[in-house]
Amino acid sequence: MRQKRIFNKLVRDKIPEMIAANNQEGEYYQYPIEDFENELILKLQEETGEYLESKNPEELADILEVLMELVKIRGASFSEIEALRQKKLAERGGFSKRIFLVKVEEVDNKKNNFSEDINYSC
């Protein structure tokens, strides 16, 4: 009896070739472009979960590959995203200082930036 494994997920481009080279058969289809972004987001969640579980740097490479594809389908380039990253780095810093924000309180009743809706996250 033939064994069958169900995957139902987005895979890398060369996986069908690898399956055939292993004397196996696969069933595939190409996602319509309008569904592709959602599938990439699911793949990003999958790869992020795998990294969180294993802490394996190889999973970071998978996350980066998915992110690069998301950048492409959004009509941007990696250099544009890198420029945005650099801008945020210059304005807000990075994460190398390992700062954990607990809370923010007004020090006095003077008009300050606290009343504005300032985004202290990424």
Wavefront OBJ file of the C-alpha trace (Angstrom):
o trace
v 0.000 0.000 0.000
v 1.269 3.465 -0.913
v 1.903 5.864 1.938
v 0.550 9.370 1.609
v 1.437 12.492 3.574
v -0.723 15.609 3.410
v 1.016 18.977 3.619
v -1.393 21.634 2.295
v 1.126 24.446 2.524
v 3.334 26.718 0.484
v 6.719 25.144 -0.260
v 9.947 26.347 -1.838
v 10.228 26.288 -5.636
v 12.529 23.263 -5.913
v 10.537 20.944 -3.635
v 8.671 19.299 -6.574
v 12.020 18.440 -8.197
v 13.306 17.011 -4.927
v 10.192 14.855 -4.538
v 10.538 13.506 -8.095
v 14.256 12.820 -7.562
v 13.285 10.744 -4.525
v 11.044 8.564 -6.750
v 7.866 10.005 -5.242
v 4.878 11.784 -6.705
v 3.401 15.030 -5.455
v 0.246 16.949 -6.152
v 0.746 20.695 -6.579
v -0.859 23.832 -7.842
v 0.346 27.380 -8.238
v -1.356 29.931 -6.010
v -3.249 32.686 -7.783
v -1.462 35.977 -7.163
v -4.432 37.323 -5.173
v -4.046 34.462 -2.636
v -0.267 34.430 -2.541
v 0.250 37.173 0.050
v -2.047 35.413 2.527
v -0.166 32.153 2.021
v 3.147 33.925 2.553
v 1.817 35.344 5.819
v 0.842 31.834 6.920
v 4.310 30.635 5.915
v 5.880 33.470 7.913
v 3.898 32.382 10.965
v 4.973 28.768 10.427
v 8.648 29.621 10.038
v 8.573 32.014 13.000
v 7.016 29.293 15.149
v 9.713 26.851 14.049
v 12.411 29.355 14.955
v 10.873 30.087 18.349
v 10.781 26.361 19.070
v 14.246 25.444 17.795
v 16.288 28.691 17.875
v 17.975 27.279 14.749
v 19.535 30.023 12.568
v 18.415 28.078 9.495
v 14.848 29.051 10.389
v 15.923 32.708 10.330
v 17.035 32.168 6.721
v 13.572 30.780 5.954
v 11.933 33.789 7.617
v 14.115 36.136 5.571
v 13.226 34.296 2.341
v 9.513 34.682 3.067
v 9.979 38.362 3.949
v 11.870 38.983 0.712
v 9.027 37.428 -1.288
v 6.494 39.571 0.588
v 8.549 42.650 -0.278
v 8.511 41.663 -3.973
v 4.785 41.051 -4.223
v 4.090 44.384 -2.507
v 5.984 46.059 -5.352
v 8.925 47.174 -3.248
v 12.572 46.241 -3.363
v 14.870 44.973 -0.664
v 16.893 48.197 -0.967
v 13.733 50.246 -0.292
v 12.986 48.164 2.789
v 16.598 48.469 3.895
v 16.369 52.265 3.508
v 13.240 52.255 5.708
v 15.044 50.089 8.246
v 18.017 52.442 8.275
v 15.702 55.463 8.705
v 14.013 53.832 11.705
v 17.396 52.849 13.083
v 18.594 56.468 12.877
v 15.376 57.890 14.364
v 14.491 55.285 16.990
v 17.570 53.121 17.353
v 17.818 49.353 17.111
v 17.462 46.642 19.712
v 21.116 46.055 20.594
v 20.819 47.791 23.980
v 18.149 45.240 25.026
v 15.871 47.927 26.556
v 12.561 46.658 27.964
v 9.970 49.460 28.422
v 7.795 48.840 31.465
v 5.664 51.988 31.570
v 5.539 55.717 30.890
v 4.094 58.284 33.318
v 3.624 62.045 33.184
v 6.078 63.743 35.503
v 4.001 66.925 35.990
v 0.973 68.671 34.538
v 2.934 70.795 32.064
v 2.045 70.419 28.412
v 4.321 67.728 27.014
v 4.438 65.100 24.335
v 2.794 62.574 26.635
v -0.676 63.749 25.645
v 0.135 62.988 22.018
v -0.356 59.475 20.780
v 3.304 58.478 20.515
v 4.079 55.004 19.290
v 6.791 53.580 21.529
v 6.781 50.179 19.840
v 8.895 49.157 16.846
l 1 2 3 4 5 6 7 8 9 10 11 12 13 14 15 16 17 18 19 20 21 22 23 24 25 26 27 28 29 30 31 32 33 34 35 36 37 38 39 40 41 42 43 44 45 46 47 48 49 50 51 52 53 54 55 56 57 58 59 60 61 62 63 64 65 66 67 68 69 70 71 72 73 74 75 76 77 78 79 80 81 82 83 84 85 86 87 88 89 90 91 92 93 94 95 96 97 98 99 100 101 102 103 104 105 106 107 108 109 110 111 112 113 114 115 116 117 118 119 120 121 122
